[in-house]
Amino acid sequence: MSKKIIESVLFVKEMGVQKMALISGGALLNVVGFLREHDIGVIMPPIHSMPSRVDEDVYGPYKLPAQLFEAGITISLSHRGMTAHGRTLPFFAGKAAAYGLDEEEALKIITSNNTAKLLGIDDRLGTLMTGKDATLFVTEGDALDFRTNILSHAFISGK
């Protein structure tokens, strides 16, 4: 898998693509140096999943965000399926924090410096600044904790 990742990135760069992000999981641990060297970020699949092979650590998907972050890779989290499943992203980030990722960084992998940056839309989304679309939520309790997160307000594009 590592060879396929490297070959794919080199091919895309050869085609003239300047900015890219990979959508991948655990196989990336074998190529972190290559990703860092080429400034490639990662949009991770849902971490609430089982490993793809029987010999992999069952907690590996939860640990992966911290491992990639510590290796200097810009990461973001994603979900599968309907847009409504986006509500689970804070809980994915909370799980990553429980398995080694700093809580501030856990917030960033679903908000400011990561997702919008990787998608190339950080000039208008991702942080609360004048001139950007204000999309945010207010919660009672810890936004990353499934048990205490009680959503009280949500604003999408300032509405």
C-alpha positions as CSV (number, residue, x, y, z in Angstrom):
1,M,0.0,0.0,0.0
2,S,2.9,2.4,0.8
3,K,4.2,2.0,-2.7
4,K,0.8,2.8,-4.2
5,I,0.5,6.0,-2.1
6,I,4.0,7.2,-3.2
7,E,3.4,6.4,-6.8
8,S,0.0,8.1,-6.8
9,V,1.3,11.3,-5.2
10,L,4.3,11.5,-7.6
11,F,2.0,10.9,-10.6
12,V,-0.4,13.6,-9.5
13,K,2.5,16.0,-8.9
14,E,3.8,15.1,-12.4
15,M,0.4,16.1,-13.8
16,G,0.9,19.6,-12.3
17,V,-1.4,19.4,-9.3
18,Q,0.1,21.7,-6.7
19,K,-2.0,21.1,-3.6
20,M,-3.5,17.8,-2.6
21,A,-4.7,15.8,0.4
22,L,-5.0,12.1,0.7
23,I,-8.1,10.3,2.0
24,S,-6.6,7.3,3.8
25,G,-6.0,5.7,7.1
26,G,-3.4,3.4,8.8
27,A,-1.3,2.7,5.7
28,L,0.0,6.3,6.0
29,L,2.2,5.5,9.0
30,N,4.7,3.9,6.7
31,V,5.0,7.0,4.5
32,V,4.9,9.9,7.0
33,G,8.3,11.2,6.0
34,F,7.3,11.2,2.3
35,L,4.1,13.0,3.1
36,R,5.9,15.6,5.3
37,E,8.5,16.1,2.5
38,H,5.8,16.8,-0.1
39,D,3.5,18.8,2.3
40,I,0.6,16.3,1.8
41,G,-2.2,16.5,4.3
42,V,-4.6,13.7,5.2
43,I,-8.4,13.5,5.4
44,M,-9.0,10.5,7.6
45,P,-11.9,8.1,7.2
46,P,-14.2,7.7,10.3
47,I,-12.1,6.5,13.2
48,H,-15.0,4.6,14.7
49,S,-14.2,1.5,12.6
50,M,-12.5,-1.8,13.0
51,P,-9.0,-2.4,11.6
52,S,-8.9,-3.8,8.1
53,R,-6.7,-6.8,9.0
54,V,-6.8,-9.2,11.9
55,D,-3.2,-8.5,12.9
56,E,-3.8,-4.8,13.4
57,D,-4.3,-3.1,16.8
58,V,-8.1,-2.8,17.4
59,Y,-7.4,0.7,18.9
60,G,-5.2,1.7,15.9
61,P,-7.9,3.8,14.2
62,Y,-8.3,5.8,17.5
63,K,-4.6,6.3,17.9
64,L,-3.9,7.2,14.3
65,P,-4.7,11.0,14.5
66,A,-2.2,11.5,17.3
67,Q,0.4,9.4,15.5
68,L,0.1,11.4,12.3
69,F,0.0,14.7,14.1
70,E,3.1,13.9,16.1
71,A,4.8,13.0,12.8
72,G,4.0,16.5,11.5
73,I,1.2,15.7,9.1
74,T,-1.8,18.0,8.8
75,I,-4.9,15.9,9.4
76,S,-8.6,16.3,9.3
77,L,-11.5,13.9,10.1
78,S,-14.4,12.9,7.9
79,H,-17.5,10.8,8.0
80,R,-19.2,8.6,5.5
81,G,-22.7,8.8,4.0
82,M,-25.2,11.6,4.5
83,T,-24.2,15.1,5.4
84,A,-26.2,14.6,8.6
85,H,-23.5,12.3,9.8
86,G,-21.3,15.3,10.2
87,R,-22.7,15.7,13.7
88,T,-20.5,12.7,14.7
89,L,-17.2,14.6,13.9
90,P,-16.9,16.1,17.3
91,F,-17.2,12.6,18.8
92,F,-14.5,11.2,16.4
93,A,-12.3,14.1,17.6
94,G,-13.1,13.3,21.2
95,K,-12.1,9.7,20.6
96,A,-8.8,10.9,19.1
97,A,-8.2,13.0,22.1
98,A,-8.9,10.1,24.4
99,Y,-6.2,8.1,22.6
100,G,-3.4,10.6,22.6
101,L,-4.2,13.7,20.6
102,D,-4.1,17.0,22.5
103,E,-7.7,18.4,23.0
104,E,-6.9,21.7,21.3
105,E,-5.5,19.8,18.3
106,A,-8.6,17.5,18.4
107,L,-10.8,20.6,17.9
108,K,-8.6,21.8,15.1
109,I,-8.9,18.6,13.1
110,I,-12.6,19.3,12.7
111,T,-12.4,23.1,12.5
112,S,-9.8,25.8,12.0
113,N,-6.4,25.0,10.7
114,N,-7.1,21.7,9.2
115,T,-10.2,20.8,7.2
116,A,-10.6,24.2,5.5
117,K,-6.9,24.4,4.9
118,L,-6.7,20.9,3.3
119,L,-9.7,21.7,1.1
120,G,-8.2,25.1,0.1
121,I,-11.1,27.1,1.4
122,D,-9.5,28.5,4.5
123,D,-9.8,32.0,3.0
124,R,-13.5,32.0,3.8
125,L,-14.1,29.1,6.2
126,G,-12.5,27.4,9.2
127,T,-12.0,30.3,11.6
128,L,-14.1,33.1,13.0
129,M,-12.8,36.3,11.3
130,T,-14.2,39.3,9.6
131,G,-15.1,38.5,6.1
132,K,-15.4,34.7,6.6
133,D,-18.6,32.7,6.7
134,A,-19.4,32.1,10.4
135,T,-20.3,28.5,10.9
136,L,-20.3,27.4,14.5
137,F,-22.1,25.6,17.3
138,V,-22.6,26.3,21.0
139,T,-22.9,23.4,23.4
140,E,-23.4,22.9,27.0
141,G,-20.7,20.5,28.3
142,D,-17.7,19.3,26.4
143,A,-18.2,19.5,22.6
144,L,-16.0,16.4,22.1
145,D,-17.8,14.3,24.7
146,F,-20.8,12.2,23.5
147,R,-22.2,12.1,27.0
148,T,-22.1,15.8,27.9
149,N,-22.4,17.6,24.6
150,I,-25.9,19.2,24.5
151,L,-26.2,21.4,21.5
152,S,-27.9,24.7,22.2
153,H,-27.3,26.8,19.1
154,A,-25.9,26.2,15.6
155,F,-25.1,28.9,13.0
156,I,-24.4,28.1,9.4
157,S,-23.0,31.0,7.3
158,G,-24.1,33.3,10.1
159,K,-27.7,32.2,10.2
